[in-house]
Amino acid sequence: MYFKRWELDVQVMKVVGGRCPARPHEEQLRRVNRLLPPGCSAGCTRGLRDALPIVLAYVPLGAGFGLLARVIGMPLWLVGVTSLLLFAGAGQYMVASMLASGVSLPVITASVILVNLRHLLYSASIGVKLRGWRSGIARWAAVFGLTDEVYAVSSTAPEPVTPAYFFTLAVASHLAWIGGGLGGAWLGGLLPAAVTEVLTYSLTALFLALLLGTGRPGTLASRLVAAAVAGSIALAARLRGWESAGLLAGAVAGTTAGWALTRRKQELEACAAKWAGASSGCEGKSTSSGSSGGGSTR
């Protein structure tokens, strides 16, 4: 299989000499191009290419959410609507667990907003790359498609983030999440009751894995303190009959405690590094002064 090699001259696109064998990834891109609408630009091709790893991850994760949602009694249509409108993995798992616990809607809403506050930072950061877009509506619409993975891919893209590229990336990821959720929900309706009862613990296991398996190195102590504070407040509130308010208060208090401990640790490390540098500088000065003094006595 061969293809013509194109190069960009100063003003025009022209064919330059020779023919060379197509590399495997270029052949795959050409096959993708044949499936795209005629008016779709190269940005769509790049978007589909970069969305493939996200799609492969979102399908099983979405299926897990759909399966657990059916286990706790969510109807199939609600699984689809949640995946369509919320489009947040951790937020959707939280909604499912809180609905199963009978938590009130205002507390669920506040908790989801608290969990997804990081998207404010995502949108502020990616907005720098979207300044060249002519349509303000497109920039606002792009915010809805931001997830952790979509942000990570688009913010590190070496080429310009065009509307065609970003929306292809976001829509492909969103469709994979919706399809996985509906598929998992359909499968959950076919499982026997004995299996679904065991799977209800998966929600707890998921949040434990997120707590212990994520985060920057050296922050495990802060995360454990945050979990202990949040769990203690939530448990105390439940014993007093304030379950809904206790969940929200525990989340806020735990987050604050973890942040304060991490901040204090960073300040102590910076102070230690500062004093270490100052002491080494003093030692260097004393050594140099001692050597100069010895030279003068001779």
Secondary structure, 3 states (H helix, E strand, C coil): CEEEEEEECCCCEEEEEEEEECCHHHHHHHHHHHHCCCCCCHHHHHHHHHHHHHHHHHHHHHHHHHHHHHHCCCCHHHHHHHHHHCCCHHHHHHHHHHHHHCCCHHHHHHHHHHHCCHHHHHHHHHCCCCCCCCCHHHHHHHHHCCCHHHHHHHHCCCCCCCHHHHHHHHHHHHHHHHHHHHHHHHHHCCCCHHHHHHHCCHHHHHHHHHHHHCCCCCCHHHHHHHHHHHHHHHHHHHHCCCHHHHHHHHHHHHHHHHHHHHHHHHHHHHHHHHHHHHHHHHHHHHHHHHHHHHHHHC
